[in-house]
Amino acid sequence: MFTDGIRTTIPVGEECVININTAEAGYGNVTCHIRSTSGSDVDIDIVDNGDGTVSILYTPRLPGAYTLNIKFGGQPVPKGQFTQQVFFCAFMHVKHYTAVIIMIICVIVI
């Protein structure tokens, strides 16, 4: 069994997909627990892709460290416990504020 697509950093609001190959793992289900920096549990979806792989999907809503713990058949998966850093995408925020400033200037000039 192996995991694929594990990223160490993720922008806030972007869906994260983690693929796990369970084709040779035997009988069992994949479970996952994700906890945010604030200590709250994160909503996840676990999808059986029907080809011996399972996808774990979640979308972080706040910046910080998210701790993931993936298990198969109740047992920890090798390299299945890790932390991902979630951050605000600076470009999106700069773009948004620039648009707001331009709108304010236009209103004042008119």
Secondary structure, DSSP 8 states (H G I E B T S, - for coil): -EEE---SEEETT--EEEEEE-TTS-S--EEEEEE-TTS-B---EEEE-SSSEEEEEE---S-EEEEEEEEETTEEEEEEEEEEEEE--HHHHHHHHHHHHHHHHHHHH-
